[in-house]
């Protein structure tokens, strides 16, 4: 599902359980939000996925919200790049921030 910043602001007591900052090719990042067991892609008012130039830009954009945990997620095509058969490899996850419970 998609969600805009305005829709997020209108949610009463919005808590982002997990903010995943997805690293894309071309030095772009997008935000995937996990809230109440649902996943949302942060999008603009035209329902197009919002792209950011850095992980910091995403964190700054969402700084006014209650974010419980933040991870940078980077998928790799290493096997294909070195001529090996594609393989199912879990993406690299780097915890950037986590609130104490």
ZADODO-775209 format. One record per atom (N, C-alpha, C, O, CB): residue number from 1; residue in one letter; atom name; x, y, z. Coordinates in Angstrom, 2 decimals. Glycine has a CB too. Layout:
<NUM a CA <X Y Z>>
...
REM end
This chain:
<1 x N <0.83 -1.17 0.00>>
<1 x CA <0.00 0.00 0.00>>
<1 x C <0.89 1.24 0.00>>
<1 x O <2.07 1.18 0.33>>
<1 x CB <-0.95 -0.01 1.21>>
<2 x N <0.32 2.35 -0.37>>
<2 x CA <1.04 3.62 -0.42>>
<2 x C <0.47 4.58 0.62>>
<2 x O <-0.70 4.51 0.98>>
<2 x CB <0.96 4.25 -1.83>>
<3 x N <1.33 5.48 1.09>>
<3 x CA <0.89 6.50 2.03>>
<3 x C <1.68 7.77 1.76>>
<3 x O <2.88 7.72 1.47>>
<3 x CB <1.08 6.02 3.51>>
<4 x N <1.01 8.91 1.85>>
<4 x CA <1.69 10.20 1.66>>
<4 x C <2.03 10.78 3.04>>
<4 x O <1.52 10.31 4.06>>
<4 x CB <0.79 11.19 0.84>>
<5 x N <2.87 11.78 3.05>>
<5 x CA <3.20 12.45 4.31>>
<5 x C <1.95 13.06 4.94>>
<5 x O <1.77 12.99 6.16>>
<5 x CB <4.25 13.53 4.07>>
<6 x N <1.09 13.65 4.11>>
<6 x CA <-0.14 14.24 4.64>>
<6 x C <-1.03 13.18 5.28>>
<6 x O <-1.59 13.41 6.36>>
<6 x CB <-0.90 14.95 3.52>>
<7 x N <-1.16 12.03 4.64>>
<7 x CA <-1.97 10.95 5.22>>
<7 x C <-1.35 10.46 6.53>>
<7 x O <-2.06 10.17 7.49>>
<7 x CB <-2.10 9.78 4.23>>
<8 x N <-0.03 10.38 6.56>>
<8 x CA <0.67 9.96 7.76>>
<8 x C <0.45 10.96 8.90>>
<8 x O <0.25 10.56 10.05>>
<8 x CB <2.17 9.80 7.48>>
<9 x N <0.48 12.24 8.58>>
<9 x CA <0.26 13.29 9.59>>
<9 x C <-1.16 13.22 10.15>>
<9 x O <-1.38 13.54 11.32>>
<9 x CB <0.52 14.68 8.98>>
<10 x N <-2.12 12.82 9.32>>
<10 x CA <-3.52 12.76 9.76>>
<10 x C <-3.83 11.55 10.64>>
<10 x O <-4.85 11.52 11.32>>
<10 x CB <-4.42 12.74 8.55>>
<11 x N <-2.95 10.56 10.61>>
<11 x CA <-3.18 9.38 11.45>>
<11 x C <-3.02 9.78 12.92>>
<11 x O <-2.03 10.42 13.29>>
<11 x CB <-2.19 8.21 11.08>>
<12 x N <-3.95 9.41 13.74>>
<12 x CA <-3.88 9.70 15.16>>
<12 x C <-2.79 8.84 15.80>>
<12 x O <-2.80 7.61 15.66>>
<12 x CB <-5.25 9.46 15.86>>
<13 x N <-1.87 9.47 16.48>>
<13 x CA <-0.80 8.75 17.20>>
<13 x C <-0.08 7.75 16.31>>
<13 x O <0.11 6.60 16.69>>
<13 x CB <-1.38 8.03 18.42>>
<14 x N <0.32 8.19 15.13>>
<14 x CA <1.01 7.30 14.19>>
<14 x C <2.35 6.84 14.78>>
<14 x O <3.18 7.66 15.16>>
<14 x CB <1.23 8.01 12.83>>
<15 x N <2.53 5.53 14.84>>
<15 x CA <3.78 4.94 15.31>>
<15 x C <4.32 4.09 14.16>>
<15 x O <3.64 3.19 13.67>>
<15 x CB <3.58 4.08 16.62>>
<16 x N <5.55 4.39 13.75>>
<16 x CA <6.20 3.60 12.71>>
<16 x C <7.04 2.55 13.43>>
<16 x O <8.06 2.87 14.04>>
<16 x CB <7.10 4.51 11.74>>
<17 x N <6.60 1.30 13.37>>
<17 x CA <7.31 0.23 14.06>>
<17 x C <8.68 -0.01 13.44>>
<17 x O <9.66 -0.20 14.16>>
<17 x CB <6.49 -1.06 14.02>>
<18 x N <8.74 0.02 12.11>>
<18 x CA <10.00 -0.18 11.41>>
<18 x C <10.03 0.70 10.17>>
<18 x O <9.14 0.64 9.32>>
<18 x CB <10.20 -1.68 11.02>>
<19 x N <11.05 1.53 10.09>>
<19 x CA <11.32 2.32 8.89>>
<19 x C <12.44 1.62 8.15>>
<19 x O <13.56 1.54 8.65>>
<19 x CB <11.69 3.81 9.23>>
<20 x N <12.14 1.12 6.96>>
<20 x CA <13.17 0.50 6.12>>
<20 x C <13.55 1.51 5.05>>
<20 x O <12.72 1.95 4.27>>
<20 x CB <12.66 -0.85 5.48>>
<21 x N <14.82 1.86 5.03>>
<21 x CA <15.35 2.75 4.01>>
<21 x C <15.96 1.86 2.94>>
<21 x O <17.04 1.30 3.13>>
<21 x CB <16.41 3.79 4.61>>
<22 x N <15.26 1.73 1.82>>
<22 x CA <15.67 0.81 0.77>>
<22 x C <16.65 1.50 -0.17>>
<22 x O <16.33 2.52 -0.78>>
<22 x CB <14.44 0.28 -0.02>>
<23 x N <17.83 0.94 -0.28>>
<23 x CA <18.87 1.48 -1.14>>
<23 x C <18.64 0.97 -2.57>>
<23 x O <18.54 -0.23 -2.81>>
<23 x CB <20.28 1.07 -0.63>>
<24 x N <18.57 1.92 -3.51>>
<24 x CA <18.33 1.59 -4.92>>
<24 x C <19.54 1.98 -5.75>>
<24 x O <20.41 2.71 -5.28>>
<24 x CB <17.06 2.29 -5.44>>
<25 x N <19.59 1.51 -6.97>>
<25 x CA <20.67 1.92 -7.88>>
<25 x C <20.56 3.41 -8.16>>
<25 x O <19.48 4.00 -8.07>>
<25 x CB <20.61 1.12 -9.20>>
<26 x N <21.68 4.01 -8.49>>
<26 x CA <21.69 5.42 -8.86>>
<26 x C <21.62 6.36 -7.68>>
<26 x O <21.17 7.50 -7.81>>
<26 x CB <20.55 5.70 -9.77>>
<27 x N <22.05 5.89 -6.52>>
<27 x CA <22.08 6.71 -5.31>>
<27 x C <20.71 7.28 -4.95>>
<27 x O <20.58 8.46 -4.62>>
<27 x CB <23.07 7.84 -5.48>>
<28 x N <19.71 6.45 -5.01>>
<28 x CA <18.37 6.82 -4.59>>
<28 x C <17.95 5.90 -3.45>>
<28 x O <18.42 4.77 -3.32>>
<28 x CB <17.36 6.74 -5.77>>
<29 x N <17.05 6.41 -2.63>>
<29 x CA <16.52 5.65 -1.50>>
<29 x C <15.02 5.85 -1.45>>
<29 x O <14.51 6.91 -1.83>>
<29 x CB <17.19 6.08 -0.16>>
<30 x N <14.31 4.83 -0.97>>
<30 x CA <12.88 4.98 -0.75>>
<30 x C <12.56 4.46 0.65>>
<30 x O <13.33 3.69 1.23>>
<30 x CB <12.07 4.22 -1.84>>
<31 x N <11.42 4.88 1.17>>
<31 x CA <11.03 4.54 2.53>>
<31 x C <9.87 3.57 2.53>>
<31 x O <8.84 3.80 1.91>>
<31 x CB <10.66 5.81 3.32>>
<32 x N <10.07 2.46 3.26>>
<32 x CA <8.98 1.49 3.46>>
<32 x C <8.68 1.50 4.96>>
<32 x O <9.57 1.30 5.79>>
<32 x CB <9.39 0.03 2.95>>
<33 x N <7.43 1.74 5.29>>
<33 x CA <7.02 1.89 6.68>>
<33 x C <6.18 0.70 7.12>>
<33 x O <5.25 0.29 6.42>>
<33 x CB <6.24 3.19 6.87>>
<34 x N <6.50 0.15 8.27>>
<34 x CA <5.69 -0.90 8.86>>
<34 x C <4.94 -0.29 10.04>>
<34 x O <5.53 0.17 11.01>>
<34 x CB <6.56 -2.13 9.31>>
<35 x N <3.59 -0.31 9.92>>
<35 x CA <2.73 0.25 10.97>>
<35 x C <1.55 -0.67 11.18>>
<35 x O <0.85 -1.03 10.24>>
<35 x CB <2.26 1.68 10.60>>
<36 x N <1.32 -1.03 12.42>>
<36 x CA <0.17 -1.89 12.76>>
<36 x C <0.10 -3.13 11.89>>
<36 x O <-0.99 -3.54 11.47>>
<36 x CB <-1.14 -1.10 12.62>>
<37 x N <1.24 -3.74 11.61>>
<37 x CA <1.28 -4.98 10.83>>
<37 x C <1.09 -4.81 9.34>>
<37 x O <0.98 -5.80 8.61>>
<37 x CB <0.24 -5.89 11.33>>
<38 x N <1.06 -3.57 8.86>>
<38 x CA <0.90 -3.31 7.43>>
<38 x C <2.15 -2.60 6.89>>
<38 x O <2.82 -1.86 7.62>>
<38 x CB <-0.37 -2.45 7.16>>
<39 x N <2.45 -2.83 5.62>>
<39 x CA <3.58 -2.16 4.96>>
<39 x C <3.06 -1.07 4.04>>
<39 x O <2.07 -1.25 3.33>>
<39 x CB <4.43 -3.18 4.15>>
<40 x N <3.74 0.08 4.07>>
<40 x CA <3.39 1.23 3.24>>
<40 x C <4.65 1.76 2.56>>
<40 x O <5.72 1.81 3.17>>
<40 x CB <2.71 2.33 4.09>>
<41 x N <4.52 2.17 1.30>>
<41 x CA <5.59 2.90 0.62>>
<41 x C <5.27 4.38 0.71>>
<41 x O <4.17 4.80 0.38>>
<41 x CB <5.74 2.44 -0.87>>
<42 x N <6.24 5.16 1.15>>
<42 x CA <6.04 6.60 1.22>>
<42 x C <5.97 7.13 -0.21>>
<42 x O <6.88 6.92 -1.01>>
<42 x CB <7.17 7.30 2.03>>
<43 x N <4.88 7.83 -0.51>>
<43 x CA <4.61 8.27 -1.88>>
<43 x C <4.22 9.74 -1.88>>
<43 x O <3.90 10.32 -0.84>>
<43 x CB <3.50 7.42 -2.52>>
<44 x N <4.24 10.34 -3.07>>
<44 x CA <3.82 11.73 -3.19>>
<44 x C <2.31 11.79 -3.43>>
<44 x O <1.64 10.76 -3.45>>
<44 x CB <4.59 12.44 -4.35>>
<45 x N <1.79 13.00 -3.61>>
<45 x CA <0.34 13.17 -3.75>>
<45 x C <-0.21 12.54 -5.02>>
<45 x O <-1.42 12.37 -5.15>>
<45 x CB <-0.01 14.63 -3.73>>
<46 x N <0.67 12.19 -5.98>>
<46 x CA <0.24 11.54 -7.22>>
<46 x C <0.36 10.02 -7.13>>
<46 x O <0.19 9.32 -8.13>>
<46 x CB <1.07 12.06 -8.40>>
<47 x N <0.65 9.52 -5.92>>
<47 x CA <0.79 8.07 -5.65>>
<47 x C <2.02 7.47 -6.31>>
<47 x O <2.06 6.28 -6.59>>
<47 x CB <-0.45 7.33 -6.12>>
<48 x N <3.03 8.30 -6.55>>
<48 x CA <4.31 7.85 -7.08>>
<48 x C <5.28 7.71 -5.91>>
<48 x O <5.32 8.58 -5.04>>
<48 x CB <4.87 8.84 -8.16>>
<49 x N <6.05 6.64 -5.88>>
<49 x CA <7.00 6.41 -4.80>>
<49 x C <7.95 7.59 -4.65>>
<49 x O <8.55 8.03 -5.63>>
<49 x CB <7.79 5.13 -5.03>>
<50 x N <8.07 8.09 -3.43>>
<50 x CA <8.99 9.20 -3.16>>
<50 x C <10.42 8.68 -3.13>>
<50 x O <10.71 7.69 -2.46>>
<50 x CB <8.64 9.89 -1.81>>
<51 x N <11.30 9.34 -3.88>>
<51 x CA <12.71 8.98 -3.90>>
<51 x C <13.51 10.07 -3.19>>
<51 x O <13.21 11.25 -3.31>>
<51 x CB <13.22 8.79 -5.37>>
<52 x N <14.53 9.63 -2.47>>
<52 x CA <15.37 10.53 -1.69>>
<52 x C <16.82 10.35 -2.10>>
<52 x O <17.20 9.30 -2.63>>
<52 x CB <15.19 10.28 -0.17>>
<53 x N <17.64 11.37 -1.86>>
<53 x CA <19.05 11.34 -2.24>>
<53 x C <19.94 10.75 -1.15>>
<53 x O <21.11 10.45 -1.40>>
<53 x CB <19.53 12.73 -2.57>>
<54 x N <19.41 10.57 0.05>>
<54 x CA <20.22 9.99 1.13>>
<54 x C <19.31 9.38 2.20>>
<54 x O <18.12 9.71 2.29>>
<54 x CB <21.16 11.06 1.75>>
<55 x N <19.90 8.51 2.99>>
<55 x CA <19.18 7.95 4.13>>
<55 x C <18.87 9.05 5.14>>
<55 x O <17.82 9.02 5.78>>
<55 x CB <19.99 6.82 4.79>>
<56 x N <19.78 10.01 5.29>>
<56 x CA <19.57 11.13 6.21>>
<56 x C <18.36 11.95 5.80>>
<56 x O <17.60 12.41 6.66>>
<56 x CB <20.81 12.02 6.27>>
<57 x N <18.16 12.14 4.50>>
<57 x CA <17.03 12.93 4.03>>
<57 x C <15.70 12.27 4.43>>
<57 x O <14.75 12.96 4.82>>
<57 x CB <17.09 13.11 2.50>>
<58 x N <15.65 10.96 4.35>>
<58 x CA <14.44 10.24 4.77>>
<58 x C <14.23 10.41 6.27>>
<58 x O <13.12 10.70 6.72>>
<58 x CB <14.54 8.74 4.41>>
<59 x N <15.30 10.24 7.04>>
<59 x CA <15.18 10.37 8.49>>
<59 x C <14.76 11.79 8.89>>
<59 x O <13.96 11.97 9.80>>
<59 x CB <16.51 10.00 9.17>>
<60 x N <15.30 12.78 8.20>>
<60 x CA <14.90 14.17 8.48>>
<60 x C <13.43 14.39 8.14>>
<60 x O <12.72 15.07 8.88>>
<60 x CB <15.77 15.14 7.68>>
<61 x N <12.98 13.83 7.03>>
<61 x CA <11.59 13.98 6.60>>
<61 x C <10.62 13.37 7.62>>
<61 x O <9.53 13.90 7.84>>
<61 x CB <11.38 13.32 5.23>>
<62 x N <11.02 12.28 8.24>>
<62 x CA <10.14 11.57 9.18>>
<62 x C <10.49 11.84 10.65>>
<62 x O <10.01 11.14 11.54>>
<62 x CB <10.21 10.08 8.92>>
<63 x N <11.32 12.84 10.90>>
<63 x CA <11.81 13.12 12.26>>
<63 x C <10.69 13.47 13.24>>
<63 x O <10.85 13.23 14.44>>
<63 x CB <12.80 14.25 12.23>>
<64 x N <9.60 14.01 12.78>>
<64 x CA <8.52 14.41 13.69>>
<64 x C <7.61 13.24 14.08>>
<64 x O <6.70 13.42 14.89>>
<64 x CB <7.68 15.50 13.05>>
<65 x N <7.86 12.06 13.53>>
<65 x CA <7.03 10.89 13.83>>
<65 x C <7.74 9.98 14.83>>
<65 x O <8.96 10.04 14.99>>
<65 x CB <6.71 10.11 12.54>>
<66 x N <6.97 9.15 15.50>>
<66 x CA <7.52 8.18 16.44>>
<66 x C <7.99 6.96 15.64>>
<66 x O <7.18 6.13 15.23>>
<66 x CB <6.46 7.78 17.52>>
<67 x N <9.30 6.86 15.45>>
<67 x CA <9.89 5.74 14.69>>
<67 x C <10.60 4.84 15.70>>
<67 x O <11.56 5.26 16.35>>
<67 x CB <10.90 6.26 13.57>>
<68 x N <10.14 3.61 15.81>>
<68 x CA <10.69 2.68 16.80>>
<68 x C <12.05 2.09 16.37>>
<68 x O <12.95 1.93 17.19>>
<68 x CB <9.71 1.55 17.06>>
<69 x N <12.18 1.78 15.08>>
<69 x CA <13.43 1.21 14.58>>
<69 x C <13.63 1.63 13.14>>
<69 x O <12.68 1.75 12.37>>
<69 x CB <13.43 -0.35 14.70>>
<70 x N <14.89 1.86 12.78>>
<70 x CA <15.25 2.23 11.41>>
<70 x C <16.34 1.29 10.92>>
<70 x O <17.32 1.05 11.62>>
<70 x CB <15.71 3.72 11.33>>
<71 x N <16.16 0.77 9.71>>
<71 x CA <17.17 -0.09 9.08>>
<71 x C <17.40 0.38 7.65>>
<71 x O <16.47 0.74 6.94>>
<71 x CB <16.72 -1.58 9.09>>
<72 x N <18.67 0.36 7.24>>
<72 x CA <19.00 0.57 5.83>>
<72 x C <19.07 -0.83 5.22>>
<72 x O <19.74 -1.71 5.76>>
<72 x CB <20.37 1.37 5.64>>
<73 x N <18.38 -1.02 4.10>>
<73 x CA <18.29 -2.34 3.46>>
<73 x C <18.91 -2.24 2.07>>
<73 x O <18.49 -1.43 1.25>>
<73 x CB <16.81 -2.84 3.38>>
<74 x N <19.93 -3.09 1.83>>
<74 x CA <20.62 -3.06 0.54>>
<74 x C <20.63 -4.47 -0.05>>
<74 x O <21.21 -5.39 0.52>>
<74 x CB <22.07 -2.52 0.70>>
<75 x N <19.97 -4.62 -1.19>>
<75 x CA <19.99 -5.90 -1.90>>
<75 x C <21.20 -5.95 -2.82>>
<75 x O <21.64 -4.92 -3.34>>
<75 x CB <18.67 -6.11 -2.72>>
<76 x N <21.74 -7.13 -3.00>>
<76 x CA <22.94 -7.27 -3.83>>
<76 x C <22.69 -8.24 -4.98>>
<76 x O <22.02 -9.26 -4.82>>
<76 x CB <24.12 -7.74 -2.98>>
<77 x N <23.25 -7.90 -6.11>>
<77 x CA <23.22 -8.80 -7.28>>
<77 x C <24.62 -9.36 -7.51>>
<77 x O <25.01 -9.59 -8.65>>
<77 x CB <22.70 -8.05 -8.56>>
<78 x N <25.36 -9.57 -6.43>>
<78 x CA <26.77 -9.99 -6.53>>
<78 x C <26.93 -11.25 -7.37>>
<78 x O <27.81 -11.31 -8.23>>
<78 x CB <27.35 -10.21 -5.14>>
<79 x N <26.11 -12.26 -7.13>>
<79 x CA <26.24 -13.52 -7.87>>
<79 x C <26.17 -13.26 -9.38>>
<79 x O <26.99 -13.78 -10.14>>
<79 x CB <25.13 -14.50 -7.44>>
<80 x N <25.20 -12.48 -9.80>>
<80 x CA <25.05 -12.20 -11.22>>
<80 x C <26.21 -11.36 -11.75>>
<80 x O <26.64 -11.54 -12.90>>
<80 x CB <23.72 -11.47 -11.47>>
<81 x N <26.73 -10.46 -10.93>>
<81 x CA <27.81 -9.58 -11.39>>
<81 x C <29.10 -10.35 -11.66>>
<81 x O <29.90 -9.93 -12.50>>
<81 x CB <28.08 -8.49 -10.35>>
<82 x N <29.31 -11.47 -10.96>>
<82 x CA <30.54 -12.23 -11.16>>
<82 x C <30.31 -13.47 -12.02>>
<82 x O <31.16 -14.35 -12.09>>
<82 x CB <31.13 -12.63 -9.82>>
<83 x N <29.14 -13.54 -12.68>>
<83 x CA <28.88 -14.62 -13.63>>
<83 x C <28.30 -15.88 -13.03>>
<83 x O <28.20 -16.90 -13.71>>
<83 x CB <30.11 -14.96 -14.33>>
<84 x N <27.91 -15.83 -11.77>>
<84 x CA <27.30 -17.01 -11.15>>
<84 x C <25.79 -16.97 -11.39>>
<84 x O <25.22 -15.94 -11.74>>
<84 x CB <27.62 -17.06 -9.63>>
<85 x N <25.17 -18.09 -11.20>>
<85 x CA <23.71 -18.17 -11.33>>
<85 x C <23.06 -17.31 -10.25>>
<85 x O <23.55 -17.27 -9.12>>
<85 x CB <23.21 -19.64 -11.24>>
<86 x N <21.97 -16.64 -10.58>>
<86 x CA <21.27 -15.85 -9.55>>
<86 x C <20.88 -16.74 -8.37>>
<86 x O <20.50 -17.90 -8.55>>
<86 x CB <20.00 -15.18 -10.15>>
<87 x N <21.00 -16.20 -7.18>>
<87 x CA <20.66 -16.97 -5.98>>
<87 x C <19.84 -16.09 -5.05>>
<87 x O <19.95 -14.86 -5.05>>
<87 x CB <21.95 -17.48 -5.27>>
<88 x N <19.02 -16.74 -4.26>>
<88 x CA <18.21 -16.02 -3.29>>
<88 x C <19.09 -15.67 -2.09>>
<88 x O <19.39 -16.53 -1.26>>
<88 x CB <16.96 -16.87 -2.85>>
<89 x N <19.49 -14.44 -2.01>>
<89 x CA <20.33 -13.97 -0.91>>
<89 x C <19.57 -12.89 -0.16>>
<89 x O <19.04 -11.95 -0.76>>
<89 x CB <21.71 -13.43 -1.43>>
<90 x N <19.51 -13.04 1.14>>
<90 x CA <18.84 -12.03 1.95>>
<90 x C <19.57 -10.70 1.81>>
<90 x O <20.80 -10.68 1.76>>
<90 x CB <18.76 -12.48 3.44>>
<91 x N <18.84 -9.60 1.76>>
<91 x CA <19.49 -8.29 1.66>>
<91 x C <20.27 -7.96 2.93>>
<91 x O <19.95 -8.46 4.01>>
<91 x CB <18.46 -7.20 1.37>>
<92 x N <21.27 -7.12 2.79>>
<92 x CA <22.04 -6.63 3.92>>
<92 x C <21.16 -5.64 4.68>>
<92 x O <20.60 -4.72 4.08>>
<92 x CB <23.37 -5.96 3.46>>
<93 x N <21.04 -5.82 5.98>>
<93 x CA <20.25 -4.93 6.83>>
<93 x C <21.17 -4.31 7.87>>
<93 x O <21.87 -5.01 8.60>>
<93 x CB <19.06 -5.69 7.51>>
<94 x N <21.16 -2.99 7.93>>
<94 x CA <21.99 -2.28 8.89>>
<94 x C <21.07 -1.49 9.81>>
<94 x O <20.36 -0.59 9.36>>
<94 x CB <23.03 -1.34 8.17>>
<95 x N <21.08 -1.83 11.09>>
<95 x CA <20.25 -1.10 12.04>>
<95 x C <20.88 0.26 12.29>>
<95 x O <22.04 0.36 12.69>>
<95 x CB <20.08 -1.90 13.38>>
<96 x N <20.11 1.30 12.05>>
<96 x CA <20.58 2.67 12.22>>
<96 x C <20.13 3.21 13.57>>
<96 x O <20.87 3.94 14.24>>
<96 x CB <20.06 3.57 11.08>>
<97 x N <18.92 2.85 13.96>>
<97 x CA <18.35 3.37 15.19>>
<97 x C <17.33 2.41 15.72>>
<97 x O <16.63 1.75 14.95>>
<97 x CB <17.72 4.75 14.98>>
<98 x N <17.24 2.32 17.05>>
<98 x CA <16.21 1.50 17.68>>
<98 x C <15.92 2.06 19.05>>
<98 x O <16.84 2.32 19.83>>
<98 x CB <16.64 0.02 17.77>>
<99 x N <14.64 2.25 19.36>>
<99 x CA <14.26 2.73 20.68>>
<99 x C <14.37 1.61 21.69>>
<99 x O <14.11 0.45 21.38>>
<99 x CB <12.84 3.30 20.68>>
<100 x N <14.75 1.96 22.89>>
<100 x CA <14.79 0.98 23.96>>
<100 x C <13.37 0.64 24.39>>
<100 x O <12.50 1.51 24.44>>
<100 x CB <15.61 1.50 25.16>>
<101 x N <13.15 -0.62 24.69>>
<101 x CA <11.80 -1.04 25.10>>
<101 x C <11.75 -1.30 26.57>>
<101 x O <10.69 -1.66 27.09>>
<101 x CB <11.36 -2.29 24.34>>
REM end
